[in-house]
Amino acid sequence: MMDSSAQLVAVVRGRDGTELSDRVVQWTVDRNEIAFVSDHGVVTGLSPGRATVTATVEGVTDQVTVTVRRGRETVANRTTGVVIEPVKPRLRVGETFQVRALVNGAERPAVWRSADSNIAAISSTGLITGVSQSVTTITATIGSTVSRASLVIVDPKPVAIVAPLAPPPAPPTAPISETTPAAGTTFLLDQSSYTIEIGDSIRLHAFIRQGWERTERGATWSSSDSSVVAVGSQSGWARGVSLGSAVVTAVAEDRRSVAAPVKVSPRGTANGVLKLRVGPGKGDITVDNVHHGLYSRFDVPLTPYVKHVITIARTGYVTVDTTITLRSGQERIIAITLKRAQP
């Protein structure tokens, strides 16, 4: 019902059916004017209608439809003589919002109280400050009359984009999506742009490169529009929520950042394209048991949603075996560094 909350629970199980209680669940809702869902899965009804709540764990998603109805009015929940205006104020973390208390249409001084000042703090004059993302309530008291509690919705703080939408083209043999190198290293993503089919998820990767060596590093991830592309701040898993484009930014511990556009497209059946970049020198490439020969740069179309086996060999070097699954129309660049075998 409107103005009421319920706890959603996502149960994560491994392939053997064992419950995995240590997994982090990311909660999103497609219509935030109908319902609000907190980081902990508490959903609150805001206005009549239906909304879809999605739980995402490491790229695996499940959804539930939430229906919000108007509650039946009783003597106990009718509005008292004190009215808070506007009803259900909404603001972002760090923002302020002024509310006022009215009696018979006239503004009156009131004693203000927030049910949880860690979510929304309110001053003696009725100025609300968004503290953290969630929902709480405020009340106004005038004399012995207390207003009906009003919901306050606090949304996340907007994400500041600190890198250009599209980085300048890189040389053919150089990695892409780079920031300016520092101390001989470069902070980069595995692709210059991404395409996700709506409802699908992909894992984004950030690397530190020095010469031919690339080491995956942790980063803090953010999306310029989480209603289009939602991304786990620590995991790097990105999910296509609705059709459109957004910019995903990764920030390293040393504050270097790199960004790439992410497009969410309709589901399709077109082949994906795998672009292999091998070095130093050439590698003997086999894809799904089909031998293709020696290449340092090799592009091959792949059937979408199928796991493909890639083998790269070279005399005197360690053989590299890997698998990849592409979505329809996805283009993926993989750089392989061959290492000399131990004598």
Kinemage of the C-alpha trace (Angstrom):
@kinemage 1
@onewidth
@group {chain A} dominant
@subgroup {mainchain}
@vectorlist {calphas} color= white
{ca met a 1} P 0.000 0.000 0.000
{ca met a 2} L 0.994 3.644 -0.340
{ca asp a 3} L 3.350 4.912 2.382
{ca ser a 4} L 3.997 1.381 3.649
{ca ser a 5} L 7.149 -0.723 3.288
{ca ala a 6} L 8.051 -4.387 2.854
{ca gln a 7} L 11.353 -6.255 3.037
{ca leu a 8} L 12.381 -8.151 -0.104
{ca val a 9} L 14.805 -11.050 0.285
{ca ala a 10} L 17.024 -12.443 -2.483
{ca val a 11} L 18.246 -15.988 -1.861
{ca val a 12} L 21.442 -16.748 -3.806
{ca arg a 13} L 22.324 -20.391 -4.436
{ca gly a 14} L 25.290 -22.057 -6.111
{ca arg a 15} L 25.014 -24.712 -8.793
{ca asp a 16} L 24.837 -27.416 -6.148
{ca gly a 17} L 21.926 -25.665 -4.410
{ca thr a 18} L 24.002 -24.384 -1.495
{ca glu a 19} L 22.856 -20.995 -0.220
{ca leu a 20} L 25.513 -18.292 -0.703
{ca ser a 21} L 24.890 -15.802 2.081
{ca asp a 22} L 27.985 -13.661 1.477
{ca arg a 23} L 26.934 -12.279 -1.937
{ca val a 24} L 26.115 -8.560 -2.368
{ca val a 25} L 22.698 -7.876 -3.915
{ca gln a 26} L 22.095 -4.729 -5.985
{ca trp a 27} L 18.455 -3.550 -5.915
{ca thr a 28} L 16.869 -1.353 -8.611
{ca val a 29} L 13.327 -0.310 -9.542
{ca asp a 30} L 12.156 0.681 -13.030
{ca arg a 31} L 9.536 3.231 -11.930
{ca asn a 32} L 10.778 5.230 -8.983
{ca glu a 33} L 7.673 7.408 -8.968
{ca ile a 34} L 5.662 4.287 -8.005
{ca ala a 35} L 8.026 2.638 -5.534
{ca phe a 36} L 11.379 3.188 -3.855
{ca val a 37} L 13.779 0.357 -3.048
{ca ser a 38} L 16.684 0.768 -0.653
{ca asp a 39} L 20.156 -0.777 -0.895
{ca his a 40} L 18.928 -3.416 1.582
{ca gly a 41} L 15.838 -4.423 -0.428
{ca val a 42} L 13.205 -2.512 1.551
{ca val a 43} L 10.532 -1.389 -0.939
{ca thr a 44} L 8.192 1.512 -0.123
{ca gly a 45} L 4.984 2.316 -2.010
{ca leu a 46} L 4.833 5.952 -3.176
{ca ser a 47} L 1.845 6.173 -5.545
{ca pro a 48} L -0.713 3.746 -7.056
{ca gly a 49} L 0.594 1.602 -9.914
{ca arg a 50} L 2.966 -1.240 -10.752
{ca ala a 51} L 6.757 -1.279 -10.724
{ca thr a 52} L 9.379 -3.955 -11.341
{ca val a 53} L 12.070 -4.480 -8.696
{ca thr a 54} L 15.244 -6.209 -9.898
{ca ala a 55} L 17.833 -7.993 -7.749
{ca thr a 56} L 21.264 -8.438 -9.359
{ca val a 57} L 24.102 -10.604 -8.031
{ca glu a 58} L 27.293 -10.869 -10.103
{ca gly a 59} L 25.405 -10.457 -13.370
{ca val a 60} L 22.549 -12.844 -12.506
{ca thr a 61} L 19.167 -11.124 -12.131
{ca asp a 62} L 15.670 -11.881 -10.917
{ca gln a 63} L 12.624 -9.633 -10.861
{ca val a 64} L 9.391 -9.189 -8.947
{ca thr a 65} L 6.407 -6.982 -9.765
{ca val a 66} L 5.251 -4.693 -6.955
{ca thr a 67} L 1.669 -3.377 -6.992
{ca val a 68} L 0.972 -0.247 -4.940
{ca arg a 69} L -2.635 0.455 -3.953
{ca arg a 70} L -4.265 3.236 -2.018
{ca gly a 71} L -4.877 2.352 1.612
{ca arg a 72} L -8.346 2.458 3.110
{ca glu a 73} L -8.822 5.608 5.139
{ca thr a 74} L -9.848 5.193 8.784
{ca val a 75} L -10.408 7.655 11.588
{ca ala a 76} L -6.918 6.814 12.856
{ca asn a 77} L -5.119 7.746 9.642
{ca arg a 78} L -7.062 10.752 8.433
{ca thr a 79} L -5.040 13.925 8.093
{ca thr a 80} L -5.073 16.031 11.243
{ca gly a 81} L -5.461 19.803 11.365
{ca val a 82} L -1.692 20.181 10.708
{ca val a 83} L -0.689 19.646 7.067
{ca ile a 84} L 2.877 19.359 5.769
{ca glu a 85} L 3.437 20.972 2.384
{ca pro a 86} L 4.579 19.782 -0.091
{ca val a 87} L 3.520 16.155 0.363
{ca lys a 88} L 6.281 13.517 0.043
{ca pro a 89} L 9.251 15.815 -0.601
{ca arg a 90} L 11.983 14.233 -2.732
{ca leu a 91} L 15.626 15.318 -2.830
{ca arg a 92} L 19.108 13.981 -3.457
{ca val a 93} L 21.916 13.267 -1.024
{ca gly a 94} L 23.536 16.587 -0.072
{ca glu a 95} L 20.598 18.708 -1.250
{ca thr a 96} L 18.210 20.746 0.926
{ca phe a 97} L 14.443 21.142 0.627
{ca gln a 98} L 12.118 23.535 2.486
{ca val a 99} L 8.797 22.268 3.841
{ca arg a 100} L 6.193 24.136 5.878
{ca ala a 101} L 3.382 23.358 8.290
{ca leu a 102} L -0.124 24.668 7.553
{ca val a 103} L -3.231 24.942 9.726
{ca asn a 104} L -6.411 25.733 7.796
{ca gly a 105} L -4.262 26.860 4.873
{ca ala a 106} L -2.111 29.294 6.908
{ca glu a 107} L 1.580 28.658 7.642
{ca arg a 108} L 2.399 28.244 11.311
{ca pro a 109} L 5.647 27.704 13.291
{ca ala a 110} L 6.093 24.052 14.208
{ca val a 111} L 8.382 21.646 16.034
{ca trp a 112} L 9.904 19.391 13.379
{ca arg a 113} L 11.150 15.836 13.818
{ca ser a 114} L 12.763 13.286 11.507
{ca ala a 115} L 12.253 9.589 12.194
{ca asp a 116} L 15.837 8.922 11.050
{ca ser a 117} L 18.254 11.835 10.824
{ca asn a 118} L 20.852 9.530 9.226
{ca ile a 119} L 18.616 9.537 6.126
{ca ala a 120} L 17.077 13.020 6.237
{ca ala a 121} L 17.823 15.676 8.829
{ca ile a 122} L 15.387 18.536 9.403
{ca ser a 123} L 16.085 21.887 11.036
{ca ser a 124} L 13.881 23.855 13.438
{ca thr a 125} L 12.650 25.904 10.460
{ca gly a 126} L 11.638 22.889 8.360
{ca leu a 127} L 14.687 22.731 6.087
{ca ile a 128} L 15.359 19.088 5.108
{ca thr a 129} L 18.874 17.877 4.230
{ca gly a 130} L 19.379 14.604 2.354
{ca val a 131} L 21.979 12.536 4.213
{ca ser a 132} L 21.823 9.032 2.697
{ca gln a 133} L 19.773 7.162 0.091
{ca ser a 134} L 16.575 5.751 1.600
{ca val a 135} L 13.089 6.704 2.804
{ca thr a 136} L 12.071 8.089 6.184
{ca thr a 137} L 9.279 10.222 7.662
{ca ile a 138} L 8.970 13.698 9.162
{ca thr a 139} L 6.322 15.141 11.482
{ca ala a 140} L 5.340 18.668 12.486
{ca thr a 141} L 3.868 19.461 15.894
{ca ile a 142} L 1.926 22.664 16.640
{ca gly a 143} L 0.834 22.872 20.242
{ca ser a 144} L -0.696 19.516 21.107
{ca thr a 145} L -1.555 18.670 17.480
{ca val a 146} L 0.804 16.410 15.536
{ca ser a 147} L 0.674 16.186 11.763
{ca arg a 148} L 0.245 12.936 9.895
{ca ala a 149} L 3.769 11.699 9.079
{ca ser a 150} L 5.011 12.629 5.613
{ca leu a 151} L 7.404 10.434 3.641
{ca val a 152} L 10.755 11.895 2.595
{ca ile a 153} L 12.513 10.187 -0.336
{ca val a 154} L 16.284 10.676 -0.607
{ca asp a 155} L 17.799 9.699 -3.976
{ca pro a 156} L 21.517 9.077 -4.684
{ca lys a 157} L 23.780 12.009 -5.387
{ca pro a 158} L 24.272 12.623 -9.144
{ca val a 159} L 27.458 11.134 -10.581
{ca ala a 160} L 30.033 13.635 -11.817
{ca ile a 161} L 31.647 12.606 -15.098
{ca val a 162} L 35.388 13.181 -14.876
{ca ala a 163} L 36.442 11.784 -18.251
{ca pro a 164} L 35.370 12.461 -21.862
{ca leu a 165} L 32.608 10.417 -23.468
{ca ala a 166} L 34.975 8.943 -26.016
{ca pro a 167} L 38.764 8.859 -25.595
{ca pro a 168} L 40.932 9.733 -28.608
{ca pro a 169} L 41.764 6.842 -31.004
{ca ala a 170} L 44.695 4.701 -29.896
{ca pro a 171} L 47.392 3.184 -32.147
{ca pro a 172} L 46.429 -0.257 -33.550
{ca thr a 173} L 48.647 -2.200 -31.161
{ca ala a 174} L 47.926 -0.109 -28.069
{ca pro a 175} L 45.160 -0.750 -25.536
{ca ile a 176} L 42.165 1.596 -25.661
{ca ser a 177} L 40.102 3.633 -23.195
{ca glu a 178} L 43.278 5.011 -21.579
{ca thr a 179} L 43.994 7.923 -19.295
{ca thr a 180} L 47.304 9.767 -19.320
{ca pro a 181} L 50.096 7.420 -18.172
{ca ala a 182} L 51.706 8.135 -14.809
{ca ala a 183} L 55.052 6.803 -13.636
{ca gly a 184} L 55.310 4.472 -16.615
{ca thr a 185} L 51.857 2.916 -16.147
{ca thr a 186} L 48.479 3.419 -17.806
{ca phe a 187} L 45.006 3.026 -16.313
{ca leu a 188} L 42.604 1.601 -18.904
{ca leu a 189} L 39.428 -0.348 -19.568
{ca asp a 190} L 39.191 -3.537 -21.603
{ca gln a 191} L 37.090 -1.744 -24.267
{ca ser a 192} L 36.567 1.797 -25.563
{ca ser a 193} L 32.786 1.299 -25.648
{ca tyr a 194} L 30.263 -1.350 -24.692
{ca thr a 195} L 26.890 -2.577 -25.909
{ca ile a 196} L 24.489 -4.409 -23.602
{ca glu a 197} L 21.216 -5.932 -24.656
{ca ile a 198} L 18.358 -4.837 -22.452
{ca gly a 199} L 18.059 -7.086 -19.399
{ca asp a 200} L 21.593 -8.477 -19.802
{ca ser a 201} L 24.669 -7.846 -17.649
{ca ile a 202} L 28.379 -7.730 -18.427
{ca arg a 203} L 31.463 -7.447 -16.256
{ca leu a 204} L 33.621 -4.385 -16.940
{ca his a 205} L 37.352 -4.646 -16.272
{ca ala a 206} L 39.915 -2.002 -15.358
{ca phe a 207} L 43.653 -2.589 -15.796
{ca ile a 208} L 47.031 -1.087 -15.039
{ca arg a 209} L 49.336 -1.517 -18.042
{ca gln a 210} L 53.103 -1.339 -18.077
{ca gly a 211} L 54.611 -2.327 -21.391
{ca trp a 212} L 52.916 -5.542 -22.537
{ca glu a 213} L 51.986 -6.512 -18.991
{ca arg a 214} L 48.417 -5.809 -17.879
{ca thr a 215} L 47.187 -6.349 -14.327
{ca glu a 216} L 43.522 -6.105 -13.420
{ca arg a 217} L 42.917 -3.622 -10.622
{ca gly a 218} L 39.959 -2.832 -8.420
{ca ala a 219} L 38.097 0.399 -9.086
{ca thr a 220} L 35.078 2.364 -7.943
{ca trp a 221} L 32.443 2.316 -10.681
{ca ser a 222} L 29.615 4.728 -11.408
{ca ser a 223} L 27.021 5.335 -14.145
{ca ser a 224} L 25.891 8.703 -15.474
{ca asp a 225} L 22.315 7.368 -15.694
{ca ser a 226} L 21.446 4.322 -13.584
{ca ser a 227} L 17.948 4.212 -15.098
{ca val a 228} L 19.651 3.176 -18.377
{ca val a 229} L 22.785 1.370 -17.165
{ca ala a 230} L 23.138 0.209 -13.558
{ca val a 231} L 26.656 -0.666 -12.410
{ca gly a 232} L 27.911 -2.196 -9.169
{ca ser a 233} L 30.155 0.366 -7.479
{ca gln a 234} L 32.711 -2.273 -6.433
{ca ser a 235} L 31.988 -5.283 -8.687
{ca gly a 236} L 31.998 -3.563 -12.105
{ca trp a 237} L 28.971 -5.573 -13.243
{ca ala a 238} L 26.860 -3.398 -15.576
{ca arg a 239} L 23.228 -4.164 -16.448
{ca gly a 240} L 21.104 -2.784 -19.274
{ca val a 241} L 17.989 -1.395 -17.574
{ca ser a 242} L 16.332 0.518 -20.434
{ca leu a 243} L 17.122 1.460 -24.051
{ca gly a 244} L 19.568 4.344 -24.403
{ca ser a 245} L 23.156 5.241 -23.532
{ca ala a 246} L 25.071 6.148 -20.397
{ca val a 247} L 28.700 6.720 -19.471
{ca val a 248} L 30.381 4.364 -17.018
{ca thr a 249} L 33.396 5.695 -15.120
{ca ala a 250} L 36.064 3.749 -13.219
{ca val a 251} L 38.192 5.536 -10.602
{ca ala a 252} L 41.418 3.911 -9.383
{ca glu a 253} L 42.837 4.167 -5.868
{ca asp a 254} L 45.300 6.832 -7.059
{ca arg a 255} L 42.306 8.863 -8.373
{ca arg a 256} L 43.081 8.266 -12.026
{ca ser a 257} L 39.854 7.741 -13.930
{ca val a 258} L 38.714 6.389 -17.269
{ca ala a 259} L 35.262 6.318 -18.851
{ca ala a 260} L 33.478 4.641 -21.733
{ca pro a 261} L 29.996 4.943 -23.248
{ca val a 262} L 27.624 2.012 -22.737
{ca lys a 263} L 24.725 1.527 -25.146
{ca val a 264} L 21.673 -0.547 -24.223
{ca ser a 265} L 20.135 -2.145 -27.312
{ca pro a 266} L 17.148 -4.439 -27.986
{ca arg a 267} L 17.779 -8.157 -27.911
{ca gly a 268} L 18.913 -9.636 -31.253
{ca thr a 269} L 20.638 -12.583 -32.964
{ca ala a 270} L 23.512 -10.969 -34.907
{ca asn a 271} L 26.997 -12.485 -34.561
{ca gly a 272} L 29.462 -10.928 -32.180
{ca val a 273} L 33.025 -10.100 -33.229
{ca leu a 274} L 36.086 -11.147 -31.231
{ca lys a 275} L 39.243 -9.122 -31.885
{ca leu a 276} L 42.390 -10.831 -30.621
{ca arg a 277} L 45.569 -8.813 -30.081
{ca val a 278} L 48.599 -11.046 -29.444
{ca gly a 279} L 52.075 -10.027 -28.416
{ca pro a 280} L 54.949 -9.921 -28.449
{ca gly a 281} L 55.104 -11.294 -31.989
{ca lys a 282} L 52.514 -13.694 -33.411
{ca gly a 283} L 50.511 -16.510 -31.879
{ca asp a 284} L 49.073 -19.684 -33.421
{ca ile a 285} L 45.296 -19.180 -33.022
{ca thr a 286} L 42.645 -21.900 -32.746
{ca val a 287} L 38.942 -21.085 -32.218
{ca asp a 288} L 36.530 -23.901 -31.328
{ca asn a 289} L 39.020 -26.515 -32.618
{ca val a 290} L 39.375 -24.680 -35.955
{ca his a 291} L 42.998 -23.743 -36.655
{ca his a 292} L 43.476 -20.272 -38.199
{ca gly a 293} L 47.268 -19.814 -38.238
{ca leu a 294} L 49.815 -17.291 -36.940
{ca tyr a 295} L 48.540 -13.778 -36.262
{ca ser a 296} L 49.304 -10.818 -34.036
{ca arg a 297} L 45.886 -9.284 -34.862
{ca phe a 298} L 42.940 -11.568 -35.618
{ca asp a 299} L 39.202 -10.778 -35.910
{ca val a 300} L 36.633 -13.594 -35.958
{ca pro a 301} L 32.779 -13.553 -35.911
{ca leu a 302} L 31.220 -15.684 -33.167
{ca thr a 303} L 27.725 -17.020 -32.606
{ca pro a 304} L 26.107 -15.050 -29.753
{ca tyr a 305} L 25.232 -16.574 -26.355
{ca val a 306} L 27.506 -19.590 -26.965
{ca lys a 307} L 30.719 -20.312 -25.026
{ca his a 308} L 33.668 -20.376 -27.452
{ca val a 309} L 37.080 -21.896 -26.704
{ca ile a 310} L 40.149 -19.892 -27.754
{ca thr a 311} L 43.684 -21.349 -27.805
{ca ile a 312} L 46.841 -19.363 -28.576
{ca ala a 313} L 50.149 -21.222 -28.826
{ca arg a 314} L 53.746 -20.488 -29.825
{ca thr a 315} L 56.911 -22.535 -29.642
{ca gly a 316} L 58.849 -21.686 -26.498
{ca tyr a 317} L 55.871 -19.897 -24.892
{ca val a 318} L 53.137 -20.940 -22.490
{ca thr a 319} L 49.918 -21.904 -24.315
{ca val a 320} L 46.938 -19.684 -23.464
{ca asp a 321} L 43.484 -21.270 -23.215
{ca thr a 322} L 40.434 -19.098 -22.576
{ca thr a 323} L 36.684 -19.033 -23.186
{ca ile a 324} L 34.404 -16.201 -24.231
{ca thr a 325} L 30.680 -15.673 -24.721
{ca leu a 326} L 29.473 -12.694 -26.746
{ca arg a 327} L 26.053 -11.107 -26.996
{ca ser a 328} L 24.337 -10.318 -30.266
{ca gly a 329} L 26.327 -7.680 -32.159
{ca gln a 330} L 28.905 -7.312 -29.381
{ca glu a 331} L 32.476 -6.432 -30.338
{ca arg a 332} L 35.117 -7.510 -27.828
{ca ile a 333} L 38.843 -6.853 -27.911
{ca ile a 334} L 41.105 -9.208 -25.948
{ca ala a 335} L 44.817 -8.542 -25.600
{ca ile a 336} L 46.883 -11.698 -24.944
{ca thr a 337} L 50.420 -11.476 -23.603
{ca leu a 338} L 52.452 -14.592 -24.353
{ca lys a 339} L 54.939 -15.574 -21.681
{ca arg a 340} L 58.085 -17.602 -22.221
{ca ala a 341} L 57.949 -21.160 -20.938
{ca gln a 342} L 60.296 -22.071 -18.114
{ca pro a 343} L 63.308 -24.114 -19.338
